[in-house]
Amino acid sequence: MKLVRFGDCGAEKPGLVDGDGCIRDISSVISDWSYKTLNRATLEQVASISMADFPVVAADVRLAAPVDRVGKIVGCALTYGKHAAEAGLEPPAEPMFMLTAPSAINGPHDPVIMPLGATQLDWEAELAVVFCKAGSNIPVDQAMDYVAGFCVGNDVSERVFQLERGTQWTKGKSADTLKPLGPWLVTTDEVGDPNNLEISMQVNGVTMQHSNTSDMMYSIAELVSILSNYVSWQPGDVMMTGTPAGVGYGMKPQVYLKPGDVMEARIEKLGAQRSVVEAYRPLYATAEKL
């Protein structure tokens, strides 16, 4: 199944994508796709209902990230050998990872807002894994039992915040809107082997990244298992699995995003997302000082 969320910000509804590519509103069955509903029982219940029983949604509806109320985002780093080389770093002995604020999650076609003071905003097409079962210290041969499915991710990063302001890479990853996810979440049964998917990123129509998840130094099952030794996976959690070579930081001279640039991340079987970069603007009202 292709799980989707649609509607205005703050009023999203859950849906499914049918065989004709139309979005079906399933809010009569579940309240949303979140940690409460991303479990095997609910997925099986929804799959058993005929798509024809759900109303079709307007084709121009806004798409949101395909999962709500994400508990945590765990980002893997340097999982592609060529990306580690372009960054001038040795691949780690085991997967490097960082936590990213869930408040950074963005819709697949919503604008990406440059953080205040950003000067080196960069793109990173990534396969995102979404979980449907809680667990820790998971054996590799059981790891995929904990996965609901996969979606396209873009781990947009501010390199100065990430690399020059202390040792916490989280700083460069967590600003609002820097984590577009979607357009939909594709369940594991429809994806097949997640370590054999073509992945690419175009910026302003020019291909910057083009690889295959088979180039990763770890299988998805290995990443799920190894990281579960340090953090427990919970339903609705997201794991970003690392990016292939071709980011702006690795170019000579380096190239970074600016307002008006268009990022298009695409992964085989998972669809594509399109994000336009916008200059910084406040996203929240600031309370008056007393």
C-alpha positions in Angstrom: 0.0 0.0 0.0 0.9 3.6 -0.4 0.0 5.6 2.7 -0.4 9.3 2.4 -1.5 12.3 4.4 -3.2 15.3 2.8 -4.8 18.6 3.5 -4.0 22.0 4.9 -1.3 22.3 7.6 -2.8 21.3 11.0 -5.8 19.7 9.4 -4.3 16.7 7.6 -6.2 13.5 7.0 -5.0 9.9 6.3 -5.3 8.4 2.9 -4.2 5.7 0.5 -3.1 5.9 -3.1 -5.1 3.5 -5.4 -4.0 1.7 -8.5 -4.9 4.7 -10.7 -2.8 7.1 -8.6 -5.8 8.7 -7.0 -5.8 9.5 -3.3 -8.6 7.9 -1.2 -9.7 9.5 2.1 -9.7 6.8 4.8 -10.4 9.1 7.7 -13.7 7.2 8.3 -11.5 4.2 9.4 -8.5 5.8 11.2 -7.8 9.3 12.6 -4.4 9.7 11.0 -1.2 7.8 10.1 0.8 8.1 13.3 2.5 6.1 16.1 -1.1 5.0 17.1 -2.0 3.4 13.8 1.3 2.4 12.2 1.1 -1.2 13.4 0.6 -4.5 11.7 -3.0 -4.9 12.9 -4.1 -1.6 11.5 -2.3 -2.0 8.3 -3.9 -5.4 7.8 -7.3 -4.0 8.6 -7.0 -1.2 6.1 -5.6 -3.5 3.4 -8.6 -5.7 3.7 -11.1 -2.9 2.8 -11.9 -2.3 -0.8 -10.4 1.0 -2.1 -13.7 1.7 -3.8 -15.3 2.2 -0.4 -13.2 5.3 0.2 -13.9 8.7 -1.4 -11.5 10.2 -4.0 -9.6 13.3 -3.0 -9.0 16.3 -5.3 -5.9 15.8 -7.4 -4.4 19.2 -6.4 -4.7 18.6 -2.7 -1.6 19.5 -0.6 0.4 16.4 0.5 1.9 16.3 4.0 4.7 14.1 5.4 3.2 10.6 5.4 3.5 10.0 9.1 2.4 12.4 12.0 3.6 12.6 15.5 7.0 11.2 14.8 8.8 10.4 18.1 12.3 10.7 16.8 14.3 10.9 13.6 17.6 9.0 13.7 19.9 9.9 10.9 22.7 7.6 9.7 25.9 9.2 8.3 28.6 8.1 5.9 26.8 4.9 4.9 27.9 5.3 1.3 31.6 5.0 0.8 31.8 7.5 -2.0 30.0 10.1 0.0 32.5 9.6 2.9 35.3 10.1 0.4 34.0 13.3 -1.0 33.6 14.6 2.6 37.2 13.7 3.3 36.2 11.3 6.1 37.0 7.6 6.7 34.0 5.3 6.8 33.3 4.5 10.5 33.7 0.9 11.8 30.0 0.8 12.5 27.2 3.2 11.4 27.5 6.7 12.7 24.2 8.3 13.7 22.6 11.4 15.1 19.2 12.5 16.4 17.3 15.1 14.5 14.3 17.1 15.9 11.0 15.8 14.6 9.9 19.5 14.3 12.1 19.6 11.2 9.7 17.3 9.2 8.2 19.0 6.1 5.7 18.1 3.4 7.2 16.7 0.2 6.2 19.7 -1.8 6.3 22.4 0.9 8.9 25.2 0.7 12.2 24.7 2.5 12.9 27.8 4.6 16.6 28.7 5.1 17.4 28.9 8.8 18.3 32.4 10.2 21.9 33.1 9.3 22.3 30.1 7.0 25.0 30.4 4.3 25.8 26.8 3.4 22.5 24.9 2.9 23.0 21.6 1.2 20.9 18.7 -0.2 21.0 15.0 0.7 18.6 12.6 -1.0 18.0 9.6 1.4 15.9 6.5 1.8 13.8 7.0 4.9 12.6 4.0 7.0 9.4 4.2 9.1 8.8 1.8 11.9 5.6 0.0 13.0 6.8 -2.0 16.1 8.7 -1.2 19.3 12.0 -3.0 19.9 15.6 -2.9 20.9 18.6 -5.2 20.5 17.0 -6.6 17.4 18.6 -9.5 15.6 19.4 -8.8 11.9 17.2 -11.6 10.7 14.2 -10.1 12.6 14.9 -6.4 11.8 12.5 -6.0 8.9 9.5 -7.2 11.0 9.8 -3.8 12.7 9.5 -1.8 9.5 6.2 -0.4 8.2 7.7 0.9 4.9 9.9 3.4 3.1 9.6 6.9 1.7 11.7 9.5 0.0 13.7 11.8 2.3 15.8 14.9 1.9 18.2 15.4 4.8 18.7 19.1 4.1 21.7 20.3 6.1 23.3 23.6 7.1 27.0 22.9 6.9 28.2 25.7 9.1 25.8 24.8 11.8 26.7 21.1 11.4 30.5 21.3 11.2 31.7 24.6 12.6 29.5 25.2 15.7 30.6 22.4 18.0 30.5 18.7 17.7 26.7 18.2 17.4 25.7 17.5 13.8 22.1 17.8 15.1 22.6 21.6 14.9 22.8 21.5 11.1 19.9 19.1 10.6 17.1 20.2 12.9 15.8 23.6 11.7 12.1 23.8 10.8 11.3 22.5 7.2 14.7 20.8 6.7 13.3 17.3 6.5 10.9 16.8 3.6 9.4 13.3 3.6 7.1 11.7 1.1 5.1 11.9 -1.1 3.9 8.7 0.5 5.0 5.8 2.6 5.2 2.6 0.7 4.7 -0.6 2.7 7.5 -3.2 2.7 5.5 -5.7 0.7 5.4 -3.4 -2.3 9.0 -2.3 -2.2 10.8 -5.7 -2.2 14.6 -5.3 -1.6 15.2 -1.8 -0.1 18.9 -2.2 -0.9 18.3 -2.2 -4.6 16.6 1.1 -5.3 17.7 3.8 -7.7 18.1 7.2 -5.9 18.7 10.6 -7.3 18.6 14.4 -6.6 18.2 17.1 -9.1 18.8 20.8 -8.3 17.4 23.3 -10.7 17.0 20.4 -13.2 20.6 19.3 -13.0 21.4 15.8 -11.6 23.6 16.2 -8.6 23.2 12.7 -7.0 22.6 9.4 -8.8 23.2 6.1 -7.2 21.6 3.0 -5.9 20.9 1.9 -2.3 22.9 -1.2 -3.2 26.0 1.0 -2.8 25.4 1.4 0.9 28.0 -0.3 3.2 25.2 -1.8 5.3 21.8 -3.4 4.5 18.7 -1.7 5.9 18.3 -4.7 8.2 21.8 -4.2 9.5 21.2 -0.5 10.2 17.9 -1.3 12.0 19.6 -3.9 14.1 22.8 -2.1 14.9 21.1 1.2 15.9 18.6 -0.7 18.0 21.5 -1.5 20.4 21.6 2.2 21.3 18.1 3.4 20.9 14.8 1.6 20.9 12.6 1.8 17.8 9.0 2.9 18.3 6.1 2.9 15.9 6.2 6.0 13.8 10.0 6.6 14.3 12.0 7.6 11.2 15.5 6.4 10.2 17.3 8.4 7.6 19.8 6.0 6.0 22.5 8.3 4.7 23.1 10.0 1.3 25.2 9.0 -1.7 27.9 11.1 -3.2 27.0 14.4 -5.0 26.2 16.9 -2.2 27.2 20.5 -2.6 29.8 20.3 0.3 31.8 17.7 -1.7 32.0 19.8 -4.9 35.1 21.8 -5.9 34.3 24.6 -5.6 31.5 23.9 -3.1 27.9 24.7 -4.2 25.1 25.6 -1.8 21.4 26.3 -2.1 20.0 29.8 -2.4 16.4 31.1 -2.4 14.6 30.1 -5.6 16.5 26.8 -6.0 14.4 23.7 -6.6 15.4 20.3 -5.2 13.8 17.2 -6.6 14.6 13.9 -4.8 13.5 10.7 -6.3 13.7 7.0 -5.3 12.6 4.1 -7.4 9.2 2.7 -6.3 8.8 5.5 -3.8 8.0 8.5 -6.0 9.5 12.0 -6.0 9.3 15.2 -4.0 9.9 18.8 -5.1 11.0 21.5 -2.7 11.6 25.2 -3.5 14.1 27.0 -1.2 12.9 30.2 0.3 14.8 32.9 2.2 14.5 32.9 6.0 11.2 34.1 7.4 9.8 33.7 10.9 7.4 30.8 11.1 6.1 31.6 14.6 5.0 34.8 16.3 7.3 36.0 18.9 5.8 36.8 22.3 6.0 40.4 23.4 8.5 41.0 26.2 6.8 41.7 29.6 
